[in-house]
Amino acid sequence: MGELVEYIAKSLVDNPDSVTVNEVEGSQSLIIELKVAPDDMGKVIGKQGRIAKAIRTVVKAAATKENKRVIVEIIQ
């Protein structure tokens, strides 16, 4: 799942080298932390959070195949 989020984020931002993805495995869920450069934060979130919501939707659809619960967090 982390590779999917990283691929999407690198496609959106101006500085793809600053994109880092960290996966935190929980007992029932997987938390994916996405970190981008401060200048690219708006590009990943989008107007009214539309792009962030779309990323979460795609990841949840991929996680449904594996019967997992995935949470995507965008951190600074």
Gaussian input, Z-matrix of N, CA and C with variables (Angstrom, degrees):
# hf/3-21g

backbone

0 1
 N
 C     1     B1
 C     2     B2     1     A1
 N     3     B3     2     A2     1     D1
 C     4     B4     3     A3     2     D2
 C     5     B5     4     A4     3     D3
 N     6     B6     5     A5     4     D4
 C     7     B7     6     A6     5     D5
 C     8     B8     7     A7     6     D6
 N     9     B9     8     A8     7     D7
 C    10    B10     9     A9     8     D8
 C    11    B11    10    A10     9     D9
 N    12    B12    11    A11    10    D10
 C    13    B13    12    A12    11    D11
 C    14    B14    13    A13    12    D12
 N    15    B15    14    A14    13    D13
 C    16    B16    15    A15    14    D14
 C    17    B17    16    A16    15    D15
 N    18    B18    17    A17    16    D16
 C    19    B19    18    A18    17    D17
 C    20    B20    19    A19    18    D18
 N    21    B21    20    A20    19    D19
 C    22    B22    21    A21    20    D20
 C    23    B23    22    A22    21    D21
 N    24    B24    23    A23    22    D22
 C    25    B25    24    A24    23    D23
 C    26    B26    25    A25    24    D24
 N    27    B27    26    A26    25    D25
 C    28    B28    27    A27    26    D26
 C    29    B29    28    A28    27    D27
 N    30    B30    29    A29    28    D28
 C    31    B31    30    A30    29    D29
 C    32    B32    31    A31    30    D30
 N    33    B33    32    A32    31    D31
 C    34    B34    33    A33    32    D32
 C    35    B35    34    A34    33    D33
 N    36    B36    35    A35    34    D34
 C    37    B37    36    A36    35    D35
 C    38    B38    37    A37    36    D36
 N    39    B39    38    A38    37    D37
 C    40    B40    39    A39    38    D38
 C    41    B41    40    A40    39    D39
 N    42    B42    41    A41    40    D40
 C    43    B43    42    A42    41    D41
 C    44    B44    43    A43    42    D42
 N    45    B45    44    A44    43    D43
 C    46    B46    45    A45    44    D44
 C    47    B47    46    A46    45    D45
 N    48    B48    47    A47    46    D46
 C    49    B49    48    A48    47    D47
 C    50    B50    49    A49    48    D48
 N    51    B51    50    A50    49    D49
 C    52    B52    51    A51    50    D50
 C    53    B53    52    A52    51    D51
 N    54    B54    53    A53    52    D52
 C    55    B55    54    A54    53    D53
 C    56    B56    55    A55    54    D54
 N    57    B57    56    A56    55    D55
 C    58    B58    57    A57    56    D56
 C    59    B59    58    A58    57    D57
 N    60    B60    59    A59    58    D58
 C    61    B61    60    A60    59    D59
 C    62    B62    61    A61    60    D60
 N    63    B63    62    A62    61    D61
 C    64    B64    63    A63    62    D62
 C    65    B65    64    A64    63    D63
 N    66    B66    65    A65    64    D64
 C    67    B67    66    A66    65    D65
 C    68    B68    67    A67    66    D66
 N    69    B69    68    A68    67    D67
 C    70    B70    69    A69    68    D68
 C    71    B71    70    A70    69    D69
 N    72    B72    71    A71    70    D70
 C    73    B73    72    A72    71    D71
 C    74    B74    73    A73    72    D72
 N    75    B75    74    A74    73    D73
 C    76    B76    75    A75    74    D74
 C    77    B77    76    A76    75    D75
 N    78    B78    77    A77    76    D76
 C    79    B79    78    A78    77    D77
 C    80    B80    79    A79    78    D78
 N    81    B81    80    A80    79    D79
 C    82    B82    81    A81    80    D80
 C    83    B83    82    A82    81    D81
 N    84    B84    83    A83    82    D82
 C    85    B85    84    A84    83    D83
 C    86    B86    85    A85    84    D84
 N    87    B87    86    A86    85    D85
 C    88    B88    87    A87    86    D86
 C    89    B89    88    A88    87    D87
 N    90    B90    89    A89    88    D88
 C    91    B91    90    A90    89    D89
 C    92    B92    91    A91    90    D90
 N    93    B93    92    A92    91    D91
 C    94    B94    93    A93    92    D92
 C    95    B95    94    A94    93    D93
 N    96    B96    95    A95    94    D94
 C    97    B97    96    A96    95    D95
 C    98    B98    97    A97    96    D96
 N    99    B99    98    A98    97    D97
 C   100   B100    99    A99    98    D98
 C   101   B101   100   A100    99    D99
 N   102   B102   101   A101   100   D100
 C   103   B103   102   A102   101   D101
 C   104   B104   103   A103   102   D102
 N   105   B105   104   A104   103   D103
 C   106   B106   105   A105   104   D104
 C   107   B107   106   A106   105   D105
 N   108   B108   107   A107   106   D106
 C   109   B109   108   A108   107   D107
 C   110   B110   109   A109   108   D108
 N   111   B111   110   A110   109   D109
 C   112   B112   111   A111   110   D110
 C   113   B113   112   A112   111   D111
 N   114   B114   113   A113   112   D112
 C   115   B115   114   A114   113   D113
 C   116   B116   115   A115   114   D114
 N   117   B117   116   A116   115   D115
 C   118   B118   117   A117   116   D116
 C   119   B119   118   A118   117   D117
 N   120   B120   119   A119   118   D118
 C   121   B121   120   A120   119   D119
 C   122   B122   121   A121   120   D120
 N   123   B123   122   A122   121   D121
 C   124   B124   123   A123   122   D122
 C   125   B125   124   A124   123   D123
 N   126   B126   125   A125   124   D124
 C   127   B127   126   A126   125   D125
 C   128   B128   127   A127   126   D126
 N   129   B129   128   A128   127   D127
 C   130   B130   129   A129   128   D128
 C   131   B131   130   A130   129   D129
 N   132   B132   131   A131   130   D130
 C   133   B133   132   A132   131   D131
 C   134   B134   133   A133   132   D132
 N   135   B135   134   A134   133   D133
 C   136   B136   135   A135   134   D134
 C   137   B137   136   A136   135   D135
 N   138   B138   137   A137   136   D136
 C   139   B139   138   A138   137   D137
 C   140   B140   139   A139   138   D138
 N   141   B141   140   A140   139   D139
 C   142   B142   141   A141   140   D140
 C   143   B143   142   A142   141   D141
 N   144   B144   143   A143   142   D142
 C   145   B145   144   A144   143   D143
 C   146   B146   145   A145   144   D144
 N   147   B147   146   A146   145   D145
 C   148   B148   147   A147   146   D146
 C   149   B149   148   A148   147   D147
 N   150   B150   149   A149   148   D148
 C   151   B151   150   A150   149   D149
 C   152   B152   151   A151   150   D150
 N   153   B153   152   A152   151   D151
 C   154   B154   153   A153   152   D152
 C   155   B155   154   A154   153   D153
 N   156   B156   155   A155   154   D154
 C   157   B157   156   A156   155   D155
 C   158   B158   157   A157   156   D156
 N   159   B159   158   A158   157   D157
 C   160   B160   159   A159   158   D158
 C   161   B161   160   A160   159   D159
 N   162   B162   161   A161   160   D160
 C   163   B163   162   A162   161   D161
 C   164   B164   163   A163   162   D162
 N   165   B165   164   A164   163   D163
 C   166   B166   165   A165   164   D164
 C   167   B167   166   A166   165   D165
 N   168   B168   167   A167   166   D166
 C   169   B169   168   A168   167   D167
 C   170   B170   169   A169   168   D168
 N   171   B171   170   A170   169   D169
 C   172   B172   171   A171   170   D170
 C   173   B173   172   A172   171   D171
 N   174   B174   173   A173   172   D172
 C   175   B175   174   A174   173   D173
 C   176   B176   175   A175   174   D174
 N   177   B177   176   A176   175   D175
 C   178   B178   177   A177   176   D176
 C   179   B179   178   A178   177   D177
 N   180   B180   179   A179   178   D178
 C   181   B181   180   A180   179   D179
 C   182   B182   181   A181   180   D180
 N   183   B183   182   A182   181   D181
 C   184   B184   183   A183   182   D182
 C   185   B185   184   A184   183   D183
 N   186   B186   185   A185   184   D184
 C   187   B187   186   A186   185   D185
 C   188   B188   187   A187   186   D186
 N   189   B189   188   A188   187   D187
 C   190   B190   189   A189   188   D188
 C   191   B191   190   A190   189   D189
 N   192   B192   191   A191   190   D190
 C   193   B193   192   A192   191   D191
 C   194   B194   193   A193   192   D192
 N   195   B195   194   A194   193   D193
 C   196   B196   195   A195   194   D194
 C   197   B197   196   A196   195   D195
 N   198   B198   197   A197   196   D196
 C   199   B199   198   A198   197   D197
 C   200   B200   199   A199   198   D198
 N   201   B201   200   A200   199   D199
 C   202   B202   201   A201   200   D200
 C   203   B203   202   A202   201   D201
 N   204   B204   203   A203   202   D202
 C   205   B205   204   A204   203   D203
 C   206   B206   205   A205   204   D204
 N   207   B207   206   A206   205   D205
 C   208   B208   207   A207   206   D206
 C   209   B209   208   A208   207   D207
 N   210   B210   209   A209   208   D208
 C   211   B211   210   A210   209   D209
 C   212   B212   211   A211   210   D210
 N   213   B213   212   A212   211   D211
 C   214   B214   213   A213   212   D212
 C   215   B215   214   A214   213   D213
 N   216   B216   215   A215   214   D214
 C   217   B217   216   A216   215   D215
 C   218   B218   217   A217   216   D216
 N   219   B219   218   A218   217   D217
 C   220   B220   219   A219   218   D218
 C   221   B221   220   A220   219   D219
 N   222   B222   221   A221   220   D220
 C   223   B223   222   A222   221   D221
 C   224   B224   223   A223   222   D222
 N   225   B225   224   A224   223   D223
 C   226   B226   225   A225   224   D224
 C   227   B227   226   A226   225   D225

   B1=1.4483
   B2=1.5252
   B3=1.3206
   B4=1.4572
   B5=1.5144
   B6=1.3360
   B7=1.4605
   B8=1.5248
   B9=1.3173
   B10=1.4632
   B11=1.5266
   B12=1.3211
   B13=1.4661
   B14=1.5266
   B15=1.3331
   B16=1.4665
   B17=1.5222
   B18=1.3125
   B19=1.4624
   B20=1.5306
   B21=1.3241
   B22=1.4705
   B23=1.5276
   B24=1.3324
   B25=1.4655
   B26=1.5215
   B27=1.3248
   B28=1.4634
   B29=1.5220
   B30=1.3268
   B31=1.4565
   B32=1.5303
   B33=1.3177
   B34=1.4616
   B35=1.5300
   B36=1.3181
   B37=1.4673
   B38=1.5280
   B39=1.3566
   B40=1.4594
   B41=1.5285
   B42=1.3377
   B43=1.4616
   B44=1.5382
   B45=1.3377
   B46=1.4673
   B47=1.5276
   B48=1.3372
   B49=1.4625
   B50=1.5285
   B51=1.3209
   B52=1.4643
   B53=1.5235
   B54=1.3245
   B55=1.4630
   B56=1.5230
   B57=1.3425
   B58=1.4601
   B59=1.5183
   B60=1.3225
   B61=1.4559
   B62=1.5155
   B63=1.3277
   B64=1.4583
   B65=1.5242
   B66=1.3249
   B67=1.4617
   B68=1.5132
   B69=1.3352
   B70=1.4573
   B71=1.5267
   B72=1.3116
   B73=1.4680
   B74=1.5219
   B75=1.3248
   B76=1.4522
   B77=1.5136
   B78=1.3199
   B79=1.4644
   B80=1.5293
   B81=1.3327
   B82=1.4583
   B83=1.5188
   B84=1.3239
   B85=1.4625
   B86=1.5237
   B87=1.3080
   B88=1.4578
   B89=1.5208
   B90=1.3248
   B91=1.4626
   B92=1.5243
   B93=1.3158
   B94=1.4580
   B95=1.5197
   B96=1.3299
   B97=1.4573
   B98=1.5238
   B99=1.3041
   B100=1.4612
   B101=1.5189
   B102=1.3305
   B103=1.4566
   B104=1.5207
   B105=1.3318
   B106=1.4680
   B107=1.5252
   B108=1.3277
   B109=1.4658
   B110=1.5268
   B111=1.3320
   B112=1.4707
   B113=1.5262
   B114=1.3304
   B115=1.4666
   B116=1.5256
   B117=1.3277
   B118=1.4633
   B119=1.5282
   B120=1.3159
   B121=1.4651
   B122=1.5300
   B123=1.3089
   B124=1.4621
   B125=1.5164
   B126=1.3244
   B127=1.4644
   B128=1.5200
   B129=1.3212
   B130=1.4652
   B131=1.5274
   B132=1.3264
   B133=1.4696
   B134=1.5272
   B135=1.3139
   B136=1.4574
   B137=1.5152
   B138=1.3198
   B139=1.4637
   B140=1.5203
   B141=1.3223
   B142=1.4566
   B143=1.5300
   B144=1.3323
   B145=1.4525
   B146=1.5210
   B147=1.3138
   B148=1.4736
   B149=1.5230
   B150=1.3303
   B151=1.4637
   B152=1.5230
   B153=1.3274
   B154=1.4594
   B155=1.5268
   B156=1.3063
   B157=1.4678
   B158=1.5317
   B159=1.3218
   B160=1.4660
   B161=1.5240
   B162=1.3360
   B163=1.4684
   B164=1.5197
   B165=1.3297
   B166=1.4706
   B167=1.5230
   B168=1.3384
   B169=1.4576
   B170=1.5220
   B171=1.3281
   B172=1.4656
   B173=1.5263
   B174=1.3286
   B175=1.4573
   B176=1.5300
   B177=1.3301
   B178=1.4688
   B179=1.5155
   B180=1.3273
   B181=1.4612
   B182=1.5259
   B183=1.3223
   B184=1.4638
   B185=1.5242
   B186=1.3211
   B187=1.4600
   B188=1.5247
   B189=1.3081
   B190=1.4600
   B191=1.5239
   B192=1.3346
   B193=1.4654
   B194=1.5211
   B195=1.3237
   B196=1.4569
   B197=1.5298
   B198=1.3157
   B199=1.4682
   B200=1.5307
   B201=1.3260
   B202=1.4560
   B203=1.5188
   B204=1.3262
   B205=1.4540
   B206=1.5211
   B207=1.3201
   B208=1.4557
   B209=1.5198
   B210=1.3329
   B211=1.4520
   B212=1.5230
   B213=1.3291
   B214=1.4654
   B215=1.5297
   B216=1.3325
   B217=1.4617
   B218=1.5162
   B219=1.3173
   B220=1.4607
   B221=1.5198
   B222=1.3332
   B223=1.4532
   B224=1.5162
   B225=1.3525
   B226=1.4677
   B227=1.4966
   A1=112.05
   A2=116.25
   A3=120.24
   A4=112.26
   A5=116.33
   A6=120.14
   A7=110.66
   A8=116.37
   A9=121.35
   A10=110.75
   A11=116.86
   A12=121.31
   A13=109.99
   A14=116.38
   A15=120.07
   A16=111.08
   A17=117.79
   A18=121.72
   A19=111.21
   A20=116.17
   A21=120.46
   A22=110.57
   A23=116.18
   A24=120.39
   A25=111.46
   A26=117.54
   A27=120.27
   A28=111.49
   A29=116.99
   A30=120.64
   A31=111.86
   A32=117.09
   A33=121.23
   A34=114.21
   A35=117.77
   A36=121.07
   A37=112.52
   A38=115.77
   A39=122.11
   A40=111.33
   A41=116.31
   A42=121.50
   A43=109.21
   A44=118.03
   A45=119.96
   A46=114.39
   A47=117.76
   A48=119.98
   A49=112.24
   A50=117.51
   A51=120.91
   A52=112.86
   A53=117.96
   A54=121.24
   A55=109.34
   A56=115.91
   A57=120.45
   A58=108.69
   A59=115.04
   A60=121.68
   A61=108.28
   A62=116.04
   A63=121.96
   A64=108.38
   A65=116.55
   A66=121.10
   A67=109.55
   A68=116.63
   A69=122.47
   A70=107.15
   A71=115.53
   A72=121.21
   A73=109.18
   A74=116.85
   A75=122.14
   A76=110.23
   A77=116.27
   A78=119.49
   A79=111.71
   A80=117.32
   A81=120.44
   A82=113.15
   A83=117.10
   A84=118.43
   A85=110.79
   A86=114.30
   A87=122.53
   A88=107.31
   A89=116.62
   A90=121.28
   A91=107.79
   A92=115.98
   A93=121.48
   A94=107.89
   A95=116.15
   A96=121.87
   A97=108.62
   A98=116.54
   A99=122.96
   A100=108.80
   A101=116.11
   A102=120.86
   A103=108.62
   A104=116.52
   A105=122.34
   A106=108.82
   A107=115.69
   A108=120.76
   A109=109.54
   A110=117.26
   A111=119.77
   A112=113.63
   A113=117.23
   A114=120.14
   A115=111.78
   A116=117.09
   A117=121.65
   A118=113.50
   A119=117.14
   A120=120.19
   A121=111.56
   A122=117.90
   A123=121.45
   A124=112.81
   A125=116.59
   A126=120.33
   A127=111.37
   A128=117.11
   A129=120.76
   A130=110.74
   A131=116.58
   A132=119.93
   A133=110.92
   A134=117.73
   A135=121.17
   A136=112.43
   A137=114.92
   A138=119.76
   A139=109.47
   A140=114.87
   A141=123.23
   A142=111.80
   A143=116.87
   A144=121.24
   A145=115.05
   A146=116.83
   A147=119.92
   A148=112.49
   A149=117.94
   A150=120.14
   A151=109.92
   A152=117.63
   A153=120.96
   A154=110.17
   A155=116.52
   A156=120.43
   A157=110.61
   A158=116.74
   A159=120.45
   A160=111.06
   A161=117.11
   A162=120.45
   A163=110.01
   A164=116.52
   A165=120.14
   A166=111.57
   A167=117.45
   A168=121.33
   A169=111.52
   A170=116.94
   A171=120.87
   A172=110.72
   A173=116.77
   A174=120.46
   A175=110.75
   A176=117.39
   A177=119.68
   A178=111.38
   A179=116.95
   A180=120.44
   A181=110.54
   A182=117.08
   A183=120.66
   A184=110.76
   A185=117.53
   A186=121.23
   A187=111.97
   A188=116.89
   A189=120.58
   A190=110.75
   A191=116.38
   A192=119.95
   A193=111.66
   A194=116.85
   A195=122.03
   A196=112.47
   A197=117.09
   A198=123.10
   A199=111.91
   A200=116.25
   A201=121.71
   A202=109.37
   A203=115.57
   A204=122.15
   A205=107.10
   A206=116.86
   A207=121.70
   A208=109.82
   A209=115.57
   A210=122.46
   A211=107.60
   A212=117.08
   A213=121.74
   A214=107.95
   A215=115.27
   A216=121.30
   A217=109.32
   A218=116.30
   A219=121.62
   A220=106.57
   A221=116.21
   A222=120.96
   A223=110.58
   A224=115.44
   A225=119.98
   A226=110.70
   D1=-37.00
   D2=-179.00
   D3=-62.53
   D4=-35.70
   D5=179.63
   D6=-65.56
   D7=-37.14
   D8=178.73
   D9=-63.77
   D10=-47.35
   D11=179.70
   D12=-63.68
   D13=-41.40
   D14=179.95
   D15=-64.05
   D16=-41.43
   D17=179.40
   D18=-63.10
   D19=-45.32
   D20=179.88
   D21=-63.50
   D22=-45.71
   D23=-177.66
   D24=-64.97
   D25=-42.49
   D26=-179.86
   D27=-65.34
   D28=-28.62
   D29=177.92
   D30=-72.49
   D31=-24.65
   D32=-175.17
   D33=-90.22
   D34=-33.32
   D35=-168.16
   D36=-90.80
   D37=164.87
   D38=176.86
   D39=-83.33
   D40=-27.87
   D41=-176.61
   D42=-118.19
   D43=80.47
   D44=-175.51
   D45=-68.11
   D46=-17.46
   D47=179.47
   D48=-70.42
   D49=-22.20
   D50=-177.62
   D51=-88.77
   D52=-1.08
   D53=-179.84
   D54=-78.29
   D55=124.31
   D56=174.90
   D57=-129.24
   D58=142.00
   D59=179.88
   D60=-125.19
   D61=130.10
   D62=179.08
   D63=-123.43
   D64=129.77
   D65=179.08
   D66=-104.83
   D67=127.60
   D68=177.75
   D69=-114.70
   D70=113.62
   D71=-177.19
   D72=-85.33
   D73=123.73
   D74=176.01
   D75=-105.62
   D76=-177.35
   D77=-178.70
   D78=-69.92
   D79=-36.95
   D80=-178.26
   D81=-122.23
   D82=-6.40
   D83=-175.43
   D84=-144.56
   D85=169.25
   D86=177.80
   D87=-122.52
   D88=125.85
   D89=178.85
   D90=-104.97
   D91=125.36
   D92=178.47
   D93=-109.59
   D94=117.82
   D95=179.72
   D96=-99.22
   D97=121.91
   D98=-179.92
   D99=-107.73
   D100=125.61
   D101=-179.95
   D102=-124.27
   D103=127.33
   D104=179.23
   D105=-128.36
   D106=170.36
   D107=177.21
   D108=-64.23
   D109=148.53
   D110=-179.89
   D111=-56.00
   D112=-33.46
   D113=-179.71
   D114=-69.02
   D115=-26.79
   D116=-176.98
   D117=-94.68
   D118=-0.72
   D119=-176.03
   D120=-59.51
   D121=-40.63
   D122=-179.87
   D123=-65.71
   D124=-32.41
   D125=-179.86
   D126=-71.29
   D127=-32.22
   D128=-179.84
   D129=-80.01
   D130=-34.56
   D131=-179.13
   D132=-82.27
   D133=-45.13
   D134=178.90
   D135=81.06
   D136=172.51
   D137=179.14
   D138=-67.01
   D139=127.16
   D140=179.91
   D141=54.97
   D142=26.34
   D143=175.39
   D144=74.79
   D145=19.30
   D146=-175.03
   D147=-67.29
   D148=-41.75
   D149=-178.64
   D150=-69.75
   D151=-41.33
   D152=177.55
   D153=-60.88
   D154=-40.90
   D155=178.88
   D156=-65.72
   D157=-38.72
   D158=178.63
   D159=-65.79
   D160=-40.40
   D161=177.15
   D162=-61.53
   D163=-45.37
   D164=179.36
   D165=-62.34
   D166=-38.17
   D167=179.42
   D168=-64.52
   D169=-43.89
   D170=179.35
   D171=-63.91
   D172=-43.23
   D173=-178.89
   D174=-67.26
   D175=-39.25
   D176=177.73
   D177=-64.63
   D178=-37.00
   D179=177.93
   D180=-65.05
   D181=-40.96
   D182=178.03
   D183=-68.89
   D184=-34.43
   D185=-179.08
   D186=-73.54
   D187=-26.25
   D188=179.69
   D189=-62.54
   D190=-34.65
   D191=177.66
   D192=-61.34
   D193=-33.65
   D194=-177.51
   D195=-97.38
   D196=6.99
   D197=-179.29
   D198=54.33
   D199=46.42
   D200=178.11
   D201=-121.30
   D202=158.30
   D203=174.31
   D204=-106.86
   D205=121.56
   D206=-175.16
   D207=-119.74
   D208=135.27
   D209=177.26
   D210=-119.38
   D211=127.75
   D212=178.48
   D213=-106.20
   D214=121.46
   D215=177.73
   D216=-115.52
   D217=134.11
   D218=176.88
   D219=-103.94
   D220=115.08
   D221=-175.50
   D222=-118.00
   D223=160.60
   D224=178.78
   D225=-98.77

